[in-house]
Amino acid sequence: MEKIRNRQYYESRFAKYPDVLDTEQVRVMLGGIAIATVWKLIRRGHLRYIDYLEQCYLVPKDWLIDYILGEHYAKYKKILSVQV
């Protein structure tokens, strides 16, 4: 049985991270997925971002949590070898 994880759980889990994340931080927070996978999620519109600087997307932590709690990640995490 899968544990129910809500926004409060992820806010607590990610408390040590800044409010705005770079792609490397997003990669780590999503369980160590490849950086190319993070870029793909962004380019395909699954993960929102606020800015793009020198080959680095900036993602608000709240938006990353929205993604994790959303429909796409619920389906996508089943094929990932690592999950959050």
N, C-alpha and C positions, 0 to 999 in steps of 0.2 A: 504494500500500500504506500502510495506516494505521500510525503508530508505536505501539508498545506503551508505554503509560504506566501506571506502577504508583503505589502509595501513596508510595513514596520520592520519585518525581518530583514529585508534587503537594506533599508536605511541603516539599521544597526550593523549589519555585516560589512557595509561599505563606508562606515563612518570615518575611517582613517584616510580615505581618498578625498581629493579636492572636489569642489562643486562643479568644476569644468575639467573634463578629462581629455587627454590626448589619446591617439589610437593605441599606443602601447599599453596604457592603463586600461582601456576598454578590453583589449585582448586578454590581459591578465584577469580582469574581473569576470570575464566570460569563461574562465576556466583554463586559460592558456591556449585558446584557439589561434590559428595562424593569422598574422597581420593581414594577409591577402583576404582572408575570410571576413575580417572586420570591414575592410574596404568594400568588399562585395555587398555586405549587408547595407552599408551606407549608400552605395551607388544604386542599388536596387530599391531604395526607399524604405527599407524595413527599419533602419535605425536612423533617426533624425540627428542632424548636427547643426551647429550655429555658424561655424566658420571653417575655412580651409587655409592653412598657412604652411608654406614650404613642405608640401606633401604630407601634411598632418591635419586630419580633421579634428575639430574640437566638439565634444559631446557633453552637454550638461548631465550630471549624474542622475538627476530626476528622469531625464529622457531615457537613459540606459535602463533604469529600473522599470519605466513604462514598457520598454521593449521586452525585458525579462518576464514581466507579468502579462504580456500580450499574447495574442493568438499565434503569431508567426513563430515565436520562440517555443511555445508549447508544442508545436509540430516539429520544428527544426531540431530541438534538443534530442529527440529520439534517435537521430542519426549521428549525433556527436559522441565522441568517445569520452569527452569531459563535459560536465554540466555544473551549473551553479544552483 
